[in-house]
Amino acid sequence: MKIELKKFGTTLISRQNGREAFAALQSQLTSLGEHDNLELDFEGVITFSPSWGDEFLSPLVKEYNRRLILVNILNPSVKATLELLEQIHQKSFGRSL
């Protein structure tokens, strides 16, 4: 399953917005098969804050671990936030393609 994060906006900031985006995603995740990957596409995302990322990505990493795939993560904001979250949680935040 592929999720384009730009559908949540191009400026992904604040814990509250991250929680709301995660809640909105829940209905789509019910159709994800037990062995299917969850691909998050960061194309079009301009700003990606650690607080939004923590609220949205942390539960997905916990649930899907190695089945979580991150694409189009070369934007400096996205890259820096992912690195920070990985340091804080001492865990890889998905595989990138």
HELIX and SHEET records of a PDB file:
HELIX    1   1 LEU A    5  PHE A    8  5                                   4    
HELIX    2   2 ARG A   15  LEU A   29  1                                  15    
HELIX    3   3 PRO A   50  TYR A   64  1                                  15    
HELIX    4   4 ASN A   65  ARG A   67  5                                   3    
HELIX    5   5 PRO A   76  HIS A   89  1                                  14    
SHEET    1   A 4 LYS A   2  GLU A   4  0                                        
SHEET    2   A 4 LEU A  38  ASP A  41  1                                        
SHEET    3   A 4 LEU A  68  VAL A  71  1                                        
SHEET    4   A 4 ARG A  95  SER A  96  1                                        
SHEET    1   B 2 THR A  11  LEU A  12  0                                        
SHEET    2   B 2 THR A  47  PHE A  48  1                                        
END                                                                             
